[in-house]
Amino acid sequence: MGYKDAEKRKEYSRKYYAKNKEKRKEYDRKWRKENPEKRRKYAKEWSNKNPEKRRKISREWLTKLRKEALDKLGGECINCGETRPYVLQIDHVIEFRIRDKKRSDQDRGYMLHLHIVNDTLDENEELQVLCANCHLEKTNLKGPWKPPWD
């Protein structure tokens, strides 16, 4: 039974989706799995048509992911106790250049946060939370590089 009036059709669709939420989720999941190329195409088209919405969604997702990762590692600077999330940073206890490990994309940015949240880090990864000041001090003043004024 179709509605000729667009508003009535939208209202019916809203009610149907609300009533059959789990059924629709399962259908959508199955469709995405069976049609990966179409899904990528639609996602790309939507992204190109809605750049502001895409940026907003990405920003919100990354902020949430970063907060979860920081919380999982203690949520405060281990050196001074700073808790403001915008100044906290995740630090590798053993520096890359010291442990002679080649740095890859999976060790940086949101991938590192994903590994922390999903508990998929290597066993030898030792991470800690430091505020920006303590991180700078650890990296530059206590590491292999010494400032020229010392």
N, C-alpha and C positions, 0 to 999 in steps of 0.2 A: 504494500500500500504506500504509494508515493505522495508526497505533499508538493503542491505547486507553489505554495507560499514559502519562500526561503526561510523566514523566521520560524515557522512551524517545523520545517525540516530540521533546522539547527537544534531546536528545542527537543525534538524527538531523538536526534542523534546523541545529544548530551545525556538524556535520560537513559537511552539504551546502553551507552558506554559506561555510565555509572552503575547500572544494574548488572552488567555483564563484564565487569572489570577483569576478573581472573581469566575468563574465557578469551577476551580480547588480547590480554597479555600473552597467553599461550599461543594464540593464532599468530600474533606479531613475531614472537620469538621463532616460531616454526618458519614463517615466511622469510625472516632475515637470514636464517640458517640455509634455506633452500635457494635464496636469491642474493648472494653476496655482491654480484656485479651491479644489479639494480639498486641495491641498498646504497652502495658507494656513490652511484650516479645521483640518486635522490639526495643523499647527504651533501654532496658537493654543490648541487643546484641550490638546495636550501641555504647552505652556507654562503654562497655567492649572492643570493637574494636578501639575506638577513645578516650582514656583517656585524652590526651593532649587537644584535641578540646573541650571535655566536661568541663574540668577545665577552659579553656579560656572563654567559653560561660557562665559558672556559675559565674566566677569572674566578667565579664563585667556586667551581670545581677545584681549581688549583689551591685556592685559599683554604677550603675545607680539607683537602688532602694534606697540605702543609701543616695545618693545625693538628690533624690526627697523628702525623708522623712525629711532630714535636712532643705531643702528649705521651705518645708511646715511649719516647726516650726520656721522659721525666718532666718536660715542660718548663724547665728553668736552667739557667746557666749553672754549670757544676762548679764554677769558680767563684762567682759573686752572688748568685741567687736571683739574678734578673729574670723577670717573668713576662715582660711585655713581648708578645709574639712577633711584632714587626722588627725587633732588634735581635731576635734569637736566630742562630745559624747552626747547621749540622756540620760537625767537624769529624774528619777521620782521625782517630787517635794516632795512628801511624801514617805519616804523610805519604802520598803517592811516590814522590821522588825518592823518599828514603827506602820504602819497601820495594822499589824497583818494579812496580806494576804499571803496565801500560794503561793509561786512562782511556776509558771508552764512554760512549754516550749513556750507557746503562749506569755509570757511576755518578752521573751529574743530573742536576735539575729534578724534574718531576719523577723520573724513573727511580731515582734514589728514594724519594718519598714513597712511591708505590711499593718498592721492595720492603721498606720499613713497615708500612701498614699491613702488607700481605705476609709478613714474616718469611720472605724469600731471599734474604741476604745470605752471602757466603758465611760459613762458620768463622772464617778469619777476619771478617769485617768488624772492626771495633769503632763504634760511633759514639759521639757525645754531643751534648748541646752546650754551646757557648754563646754569649752575647757578642755583638760585633766588636766591642773593645777588647774583650778577653781573647777572641779568636785572632784578631790582628796582632795582639801581643804574643800569643803562642806561636803564630805562624812566622812573624818577622823577627821577634826579639829572642826567641828561645830555639828557633830552628837553625838550619845550617847557614842561613843568610844572616849576616849581622849588619846593622846600619853603620855608615861611615863615621858617625859621631861617637861610637863606642870605642 
